[in-house]
Amino acid sequence: MEQLIEILEDIHPGVDYETCTTLIDDEILDSFAILSIVSELEEEFGVSLTPVDIVPDNFNSAKALWKMVQRLQNEE
């Protein structure tokens, strides 16, 4: 999870990723940031995201992102 927080802070600094649950709903992350996150997650964690994975529920919080990464790692 620490690596994930670092990735998020590199892409969009100044957000409390530990507690924020509205990254998409409050438009903190835009489409460019999401594409960057997808690319970083695939490289850092060795997972492959599909369009089915790229939904607001998976990107609204760091915890949701981490849960998705863990699920994808288990599917590999």
Secondary structure, DSSP 8 states (H G I E B T S, - for coil): -HHHHHHHHHHS-S--TTT---TTTTTSS-HHHHHHHHHHHHHHH-----TTT-SHHHHSSHHHHHHHHHHHHHH-
